[in-house]
Amino acid sequence: MLKTIHSGGLMNKEAFNVFFREKPAMMLVELRNAKAEIYASSLAKLVDCTYSHVVKILQEMEKAGLVNFDKQGRLKLLTLTKKGVEIAEKIDAVRLML
């Protein structure tokens, strides 16, 4: 989760949460860092959030042009748009600085 070692100490989770809502920010970072195909259900587990909440956030991200849903039968594969990748990289950079 957000407890990562950086510069010899634990990252200040509270400082990160001052600037970002934790779940949406970490959803973008997890999508960016995914090594395999990822779906809403697997993303929900990664960020420790309910499936319905993740879907609601993803729909808002889709409207903002950050993610795409690619239907594969009954499943929807998640991918970041170019804009989504750029924002996820910036969020991760800020997270690592804290």
FENHU-V227279 format. One record per helix or strand of 2 or more residues. SS is the DSSP state (h for helix, s for strand). FROM is the first residue (numbers start at 1). TO is the last residue. If there is no record, write none. Layout:
[[SS:FROM:TO] [SS:FROM:TO]]
This chain:
[[s:5:6] [s:9:10] [h:13:19] [h:22:33] [h:40:46] [h:51:63] [s:67:72] [s:75:80] [h:82:97]]
